[in-house]
Amino acid sequence: MPRYLDGPEVRFTINDGIFLDTEFYNGETYQALEPHRMFPVSGKDRYIALLDEEGHDVAIIRKMSTLPEKERQTVQSALDEYYMMPKIKRFIKMSDKFGIWMWTAETDRGVFTFEIRNHLTAVKPLYDGRVLIKDANDNRYEIPDVNQLDKRSRKMIMPCL
Amino acid sequence: MLLLVRKGRVILMKIITNRPIPEKFRVLADTVMKGQTPLFAVVGDLDLSGRYNESALIFTRDTLFAFDDKYQEKYVEVKINTLREVHVKRMYGNALFKAVTKDGKKLNLLRFTYSAADIGDAAALYVNGVIESGFNNDLVEMVHATYNKQRSFCPRCGRKLPNPEAECINCSSKKNLFSKFVRYIVPQKGKLFLCMILSIITTIMSLVPPYITRIMVDDVIPSAADGVEIAMQRLVSVLVTLICVYVVQYSVSALRGYILRYTGDQIVINLKKDIYAKAQYLPLSFYDKTSTGSVINRVNSDTGTIQNFVLRISQEAVVKFFLLIGLAVIMFSMDWKLTLFSFLPIPLVVLTGKFFGKRIAPKYRRLWRKSSAISTLLADTIPGVRVVKAFTNEKETTDKFSRYCDDWMKEDRKAAVTANIFPNIMTFLVTCGSVIIYAVGGSQIITGSGDLTLGMLVSFVSYASMFYDPVNFFANLSDSYQNTLASAEKILDILDAEPEHDFGKGNMPDKLQGRIEFKNVNFSFDRSKKVLSNINLVIEPGDIVGIVGTTGSGKSTLINLIMRYYDSYEGDILIDGINIKDIDMGYYRSQIGFVQQDPQMFRDTVFNNIAYGNANAHAEQVMYAAEVANAHTFITKLPDAYDTMLGERGVGLSGGERQRVSIARAVMKNPNILIFDEATAAVDSETEHLIQAAIERLIRGRTTLMIAHRLSTLRKANKIIVVDKGEIIEFGSPEELLAKKGKYYKLVQIQSMSDKLISQKQAENFE
């Protein structure tokens, strides 16, 4: 049974951006645990495992919302630093040459051009309007809601859905 | 590496890098590096805060220069000798190049997405190498090798290539590209020329009927005034001419269609044969980086695309071009003003064609996605129906299927709208052209303000409507050109690939005794990581050698080198004192019997599977081989015995049976060297016993190498090689190694312990 965290029983301190120095209520301390989402696609805010250097989980945060505000923010900042899945706001250009696609998109982290090899596996639409995209280098992108995109962008992405 | 000195300033022009060094850092780099020689650079696409931005890390012999907008002075300089270690921390969708200084301070030097992660790893290896043992050129070479492997983009235009080091289709000259395919067309040039002549005949014939219409309207029908009989006679002769024209046109067109199709087939079949033959002779290293599925695709569908294009260019384009010219000449000679009027709708027709082409392509792609989702589900759940039933998931699967079908239908309905509007609009536009001609020409005839006759008008309309088709053809030619280039690139990737080298072709020593010697052999698949290092060993003729070691230790690679699947190793491998590279490859391989862990069966009879590669095998030979391999008994029990047809990949036989067939295959070769790669790993203990007995019969007097996990398999071995992390750590007779109490001793201890446990458990269960 993993050790689940459900409330204010632990204190976190950021260590080197993505690690958490962790002190439990009972005095146990761990250096540099790495928070990992167990469901990075389907549930970003639940089941965050805290891994030690060997990759064993010391504990699992059941729900982010049960943590005290300060601890929650600390964990969130480590997660934000670790997980990079830019949210696409609009598509600027899609060009297809010789069967390889170059997409230029505006994301919440700036404008970026990436490459799509195989439509069928690279773009995964979910039924709630979310669209997940994986580029040729295994980087991931997300369209939070495809119906909220502007008309032009929607027209560009539609053939791939 | 090229440093250009211009006006006394060193400019970073062309150092090895994954991407060009960003413009904004280039000048800065020139000044801060003060002429230090850069070795290579990793260019990042994120800044340290994780936003998309340009950044770079430039490496010299002793220093790292990191450039990032987040630094106060836009860069930092780190001496390698102040560092304890560096590493690349891979996160989700991005990675950091981190360094730890000797006093324990942690530095983030560069951030990048996964696109640069492998190169980052190599750069980290370089820095750690310099920290550990000082600068040396091997380290730089290792980095360069990684860069080359990763260099899957064209250095000239930056375009991504289908695989590393392929020729860029964008930059290689098109003339050069097509000249490679010309040799498939040249042998057919007579037939293609004939087709072209025939096409021109049909084209000319198709131009005749409107002319005859004109004669009918202008000359024949009005000639009723001269007498009905004369008019009727004229009518008949005109109609006979018309029929003759049609007969010629359609019979020539049938003949042309036939010749063209079979010429096209010949071109594509020759291309297919060449690709297939080439694929057979390609080294295994090609298949390491190219999926077999994509090779199959290239043989099957990409050749078809090329065929279409070749025929389109060599036939249709030529014919349509002549048609275009012919029509224009005829129309202009009839009435130039009317001709110009009839050209009016052309831009509209072309634009509409392009417009709809663009709209309909994405619709069909969507449709294709939906239908492939359906077929994927089918391919998943119908063969997996046992699992579906076992977990009573029939309802969910059915629901999912109907949801997919509904999705498809929705898309198909949308596509149906476009697909039906498009051709009708095109026809409508063409009709508009006729209406314009009727309007202009008709009013001319009514007012008598020109020398246009009714017959001329009617035939003119026919010509004009024929004119739009070739126009549209040329307007859309560029799209199919693009598709063809993509296919051509994939095909050339195979046709131009380097085949296996057969240096010693024709050199066939009488008989190999089977003395195998490795001399200082080093090997790595891509130079970035050594798989085998410093292998030295001698195996005497008749030795039975067991190779043991953990998974990934390099056992199979050792065998791959003996089989000559990879040639790019350092050092020498000798058989009977002859370098194996100097022996005829076909002969050499024919002297080795190779039994794999998961033997490959072909879709053929059991007989042919045993006699594989030996077309003249005698029935008794094959049966003898089967007997030696302990396979004869089970084969005779099959209703069709040796004529039993095996399914794909040997469906119809159990794992142990397939293994015995593959041993029989090795017996057929009567080889001097035998290699078993985990031959009994996947079978039960009784079958193992049968196979073991077969192997023992087979190896008598032959040099034998056996890879085995279960040490019990090796009880006949008189020598043992223990491989660990690409090195031979122990080599000698089993008794010697046991006495040494090293790794082999430990392995034996562990296995006999677990064997004991198993037999104990079994004994308990029996009680």
HADDOCK unambig.tbl for C-alpha pairs under 7 A between the chains (distance, minus, plus):
assign (segid A and resid 82 and name CA) (segid B and resid 91 and name CA) 5.41 0.50 0.50
assign (segid A and resid 82 and name CA) (segid B and resid 92 and name CA) 5.95 0.50 0.50
assign (segid A and resid 83 and name CA) (segid B and resid 91 and name CA) 6.58 0.50 0.50
assign (segid A and resid 83 and name CA) (segid B and resid 92 and name CA) 4.64 0.50 0.50
assign (segid A and resid 83 and name CA) (segid B and resid 93 and name CA) 6.64 0.50 0.50
assign (segid A and resid 84 and name CA) (segid B and resid 92 and name CA) 5.62 0.50 0.50
assign (segid A and resid 84 and name CA) (segid B and resid 93 and name CA) 5.10 0.50 0.50
assign (segid A and resid 84 and name CA) (segid B and resid 94 and name CA) 6.23 0.50 0.50
assign (segid A and resid 85 and name CA) (segid B and resid 93 and name CA) 6.52 0.50 0.50
assign (segid A and resid 98 and name CA) (segid B and resid 482 and name CA) 6.27 0.50 0.50
assign (segid A and resid 98 and name CA) (segid B and resid 483 and name CA) 6.58 0.50 0.50
assign (segid A and resid 98 and name CA) (segid B and resid 485 and name CA) 6.73 0.50 0.50
assign (segid A and resid 98 and name CA) (segid B and resid 486 and name CA) 4.69 0.50 0.50
assign (segid A and resid 99 and name CA) (segid B and resid 486 and name CA) 6.42 0.50 0.50
assign (segid A and resid 109 and name CA) (segid B and resid 51 and name CA) 4.62 0.50 0.50
assign (segid A and resid 109 and name CA) (segid B and resid 52 and name CA) 5.84 0.50 0.50
assign (segid A and resid 110 and name CA) (segid B and resid 51 and name CA) 6.15 0.50 0.50
assign (segid A and resid 110 and name CA) (segid B and resid 52 and name CA) 5.30 0.50 0.50
assign (segid A and resid 111 and name CA) (segid B and resid 52 and name CA) 6.62 0.50 0.50
assign (segid A and resid 112 and name CA) (segid B and resid 52 and name CA) 6.53 0.50 0.50
assign (segid A and resid 120 and name CA) (segid B and resid 369 and name CA) 6.81 0.50 0.50
assign (segid A and resid 137 and name CA) (segid B and resid 114 and name CA) 5.79 0.50 0.50
assign (segid A and resid 137 and name CA) (segid B and resid 115 and name CA) 5.14 0.50 0.50
assign (segid A and resid 138 and name CA) (segid B and resid 114 and name CA) 6.57 0.50 0.50
assign (segid A and resid 139 and name CA) (segid B and resid 93 and name CA) 4.68 0.50 0.50
assign (segid A and resid 139 and name CA) (segid B and resid 113 and name CA) 6.77 0.50 0.50
assign (segid A and resid 139 and name CA) (segid B and resid 114 and name CA) 6.08 0.50 0.50
assign (segid A and resid 140 and name CA) (segid B and resid 93 and name CA) 5.94 0.50 0.50
assign (segid A and resid 159 and name CA) (segid B and resid 362 and name CA) 4.93 0.50 0.50
assign (segid A and resid 159 and name CA) (segid B and resid 363 and name CA) 6.34 0.50 0.50
assign (segid A and resid 159 and name CA) (segid B and resid 365 and name CA) 6.27 0.50 0.50
assign (segid A and resid 159 and name CA) (segid B and resid 366 and name CA) 5.05 0.50 0.50
assign (segid A and resid 160 and name CA) (segid B and resid 366 and name CA) 6.25 0.50 0.50
assign (segid A and resid 161 and name CA) (segid B and resid 366 and name CA) 6.65 0.50 0.50
